[in-house]
Amino acid sequence: MKVQAEISLYPLRQKDLTEPIQQFIESLKSNNLDVESGTMSSVISGDSKIVFQSLQKAFEQAAQKYELILTAKISNACPVIE
């Protein structure tokens, strides 16, 4: 099943917010997901299994180095970016 997710990553207690966010996004892209980055959130789309696994992997990698909040809204009804 194809899904689309709007995600936001909020690194806590960091002077530089860019590095943890970029690492998180690069991890998602490495799993062949479509990623559209915005100023406050990103939209990812792809097969549901890959989306969920990729979010888990990217979060766990980032959480080993940083304290984080990740929010996600996931839909199977939104148009999927091709």
N, C-alpha and C positions, 0 to 999 in steps of 0.2 A: 504494500500500500504506500502511495506517495503522501508525504506530509510536508507542511511548511511550519517553521517555528520562528517566532520573534524572540530573541534572547538579548539579555543585558547582563554584563559582568561588572561587578563593582568591587574593585580591590580596596581593602581597608588598610588604614595605617601605612600608606605608601606615599612617598613624596612624588614619585613618578608613576602615574597611572597607565601610561602608554605601553610600557614594556609587558606587564602581565596581560593586558588586553590583546596586544599583538600576538603574543605567544599562544593565547587561547584560540584566536582566529586562525592562526597558521596551523594549529593542530586540527581544527575542523576542516580546513581546506585540504589537508594531507589525506583525508578520507574520501576525496572526490565528491564532496558536497558543494552545492551551489551556495555561495556566501555573498550577500550584499551588505556591506558595512555602512552604517549611518553614524550620526554624531552621538546618539544615545543608545542605539540598539543595532542589532544585525538581524537579517532574515536569512535563514538557511532552509534549504529544501532538498528532498531526496527520499529514498526508501526509508520507511519508518524504522526498521531495524538498524540501519546505518546511522540515522539521525540520533536515536537514543544511545547507541553504543558510543558514538563519537562525542556526544555531550558528556557522557560519563567519563570517558577517557580524558578528554580535555580538562574537565573539572578536576579530576583526581591529580593530573599532572600539575596543574596550576596551584591546587591546594597544598601540595607538598612544599611550595615555596612561599605562598602568600595566604593571607586570610581573605576570604572572598564571600560575596553574595552573588548568586546566579539566579536570575528570574527567566522563566520561559513560558511562552504561550504557544501551544502546539495545536494545529488544526489539520484535519483531513478534508476540509471543505473549502479552504482557500485555494485560489489558483496557484498552481505550482509553476515556478519559473523554469523555463527550459533553455 
